[in-house]
Amino acid sequence: YVVGETNPTITKTFNSIQIKVKNEKVLEEHGLAISDIESELISVTVKGTRNRMNKVLDSDIVAFIDMEEATKGENLMRVHIQTPSYTEYESSSLQKVTVNVEALKTKDIPVKVEYHGAENLEAQPTTLSVSQETVTVKGAESRVDSVESAKAIVDGELVKDHSVAFSI
């Protein structure tokens, strides 16, 4: 004789789920910012009945770390997993991730204009003026210190033989 199940319980692994960051604003309020996260992707395995599991999308799986209690330096943060209510969490590739937190820094940097696709023009474009000569960057001190300038890229195809204003 043959025994069969009409809707068996199955497991399914969802790869490359982005680990979201919650309460990053709390860090900022304390003058801190994330400089590095050990891993930003996770694999999550869930189980449920086949008909329901066939409906689960990658976007239905949520992985996050909560930065509310983080301090300056190296923090080992628990990865929280949320799955649809009709499934059951089975396992994940990571339970914790290391997050480095540094002092928050703000810095004004110059804007440099580049023309892409202007190589075939008879005369090279020239920037007469820039309405906003600097922009402000904000983040972890080591990351902000490594930024030297911001690029404003202008499509060379839009350049004419007379003055033209561009919004970027």
C-alpha positions as MATLAB code, in Angstrom:
seq = 'YVVGETNPTITKTFNSIQIKVKNEKVLEEHGLAISDIESELISVTVKGTRNRMNKVLDSDIVAFIDMEEATKGENLMRVHIQTPSYTEYESSSLQKVTVNVEALKTKDIPVKVEYHGAENLEAQPTTLSVSQETVTVKGAESRVDSVESAKAIVDGELVKDHSVAFSI';
ca = [
       0.000    0.000    0.000;
       1.047    3.662   -0.462;
       0.891    6.391    2.156;
       1.003   10.019    1.072;
       0.641   13.398    2.691;
      -1.390   16.057    0.984;
       0.300   19.051    2.603;
       3.546   17.982    4.291;
       5.706   20.196    6.485;
       8.794   21.384    4.577;
      11.783   23.610    5.316;
      13.093   26.336    3.047;
      16.252   28.427    3.309;
      16.229   32.071    2.276;
      19.710   33.316    1.394;
      21.081   36.860    1.295;
      18.550   38.401    3.683;
      19.701   41.949    4.494;
      20.304   42.573    8.217;
      18.510   45.816    9.038;
      19.621   48.237   11.739;
      17.080   49.482   14.276;
      17.564   52.438   16.633;
      20.497   53.893   14.722;
      19.071   57.318   15.655;
      19.743   56.504   19.330;
      23.442   56.190   18.513;
      23.362   59.545   16.733;
      21.692   61.171   19.750;
      24.683   59.972   21.802;
      27.222   61.313   19.263;
      27.975   57.849   17.851;
      27.750   56.096   14.465;
      28.299   52.629   13.009;
      31.644   52.315   11.237;
      31.475   48.630   10.309;
      29.178   45.606   10.521;
      30.811   42.159   10.383;
      28.175   40.804    8.004;
      25.190   42.515    6.422;
      23.600   39.377    4.960;
      22.185   36.260    6.600;
      20.583   32.966    5.544;
      17.396   31.992    7.374;
      15.673   28.597    7.357;
      11.950   28.370    8.171;
       9.441   25.552    8.097;
       5.733   25.266    7.473;
       3.204   23.459    5.388;
       4.130   23.206    1.714;
       1.201   25.269    0.418;
       2.073   28.141    2.773;
       5.852   27.872    2.322;
       5.403   28.211   -1.444;
       3.945   31.690   -0.792;
       6.813   32.946    1.405;
       9.065   35.517   -0.293;
      12.530   36.735    0.715;
      10.918   40.049    1.641;
       8.720   38.245    4.216;
      11.800   37.336    6.286;
      13.148   40.153    8.483;
      16.545   40.093   10.195;
      17.645   43.031   12.345;
      19.997   44.205   15.055;
      18.907   46.685   17.728;
      21.525   49.381   18.381;
      19.725   50.991   21.352;
      22.186   49.599   23.937;
      25.362   49.801   21.795;
      28.390   51.727   23.025;
      31.568   53.126   21.454;
      33.901   50.314   20.365;
      33.175   46.715   19.415;
      29.643   45.444   20.118;
      28.432   41.863   19.748;
      24.811   42.270   18.692;
      22.098   39.585   18.612;
      20.429   39.124   15.229;
      16.636   39.094   15.657;
      14.604   37.131   13.093;
      10.944   37.647   12.193;
       9.081   35.225    9.923;
       5.464   35.128    8.785;
       3.052   33.942   11.517;
       2.120   30.813    9.539;
       5.772   29.629    9.516;
       8.207   28.534   12.199;
      11.775   29.825   12.507;
      14.214   26.907   12.224;
      17.760   28.356   12.059;
      20.004   31.091   10.677;
      23.595   31.332    9.495;
      24.379   33.927   12.184;
      23.039   34.461   15.685;
      25.228   37.483   16.493;
      27.281   40.000   14.529;
      30.089   42.309   15.554;
      29.315   45.988   15.038;
      31.985   48.667   15.435;
      30.778   52.010   16.738;
      32.776   55.250   16.606;
      32.336   58.909   17.359;
      29.937   60.705   15.018;
      31.626   63.324   12.833;
      30.340   65.981   10.474;
      32.518   67.529    7.770;
      32.034   69.917    4.848;
      33.656   68.691    1.630;
      34.077   70.354   -1.780;
      31.908   69.446   -4.765;
      33.876   68.545   -7.910;
      32.065   68.567  -11.249;
      32.845   65.837  -13.793;
      31.520   65.562  -17.335;
      30.857   62.031  -18.577;
      30.422   61.372  -22.263;
      32.018   64.705  -23.267;
      35.076   63.055  -24.847;
      33.643   63.368  -28.377;
      32.929   67.097  -28.157;
      35.118   69.556  -30.070;
      35.683   71.681  -26.959;
      35.740   70.359  -23.413;
      33.047   71.700  -21.058;
      34.025   74.179  -18.368;
      32.271   74.765  -15.076;
      31.584   78.474  -14.633;
      30.054   78.249  -11.183;
      28.580   75.795   -8.722;
      25.643   76.974   -6.603;
      26.608   74.705   -3.733;
      30.384   74.478   -3.528;
      30.383   72.173   -0.495;
      28.189   69.437    0.946;
      28.076   68.071    4.464;
      28.800   64.420    5.183;
      28.004   62.802    8.515;
      28.872   59.400    9.910;
      31.517   57.361   11.715;
      34.713   59.373   12.213;
      37.011   57.004   10.272;
      34.631   56.910    7.321;
      34.093   60.670    7.223;
      37.858   61.295    7.460;
      38.366   59.192    4.316;
      36.020   61.371    2.213;
      37.829   64.091    0.278;
      35.184   65.387   -2.113;
      31.752   64.805   -3.626;
      31.299   64.322   -7.375;
      28.587   66.060   -9.352;
      28.402   64.105  -12.612;
      27.001   65.899  -15.661;
      26.044   64.043  -18.843;
      28.333   65.438  -21.568;
      25.560   64.954  -24.123;
      23.648   67.786  -22.432;
      26.500   70.296  -22.830;
      25.906   73.064  -25.403;
      28.123   75.730  -26.947;
      26.610   78.340  -24.625;
      26.049   78.596  -20.864;
      23.550   76.086  -19.486;
      22.436   75.575  -15.876;
      22.092   72.017  -14.555;
      20.372   70.725  -11.452;
      22.069   67.677   -9.997;
];
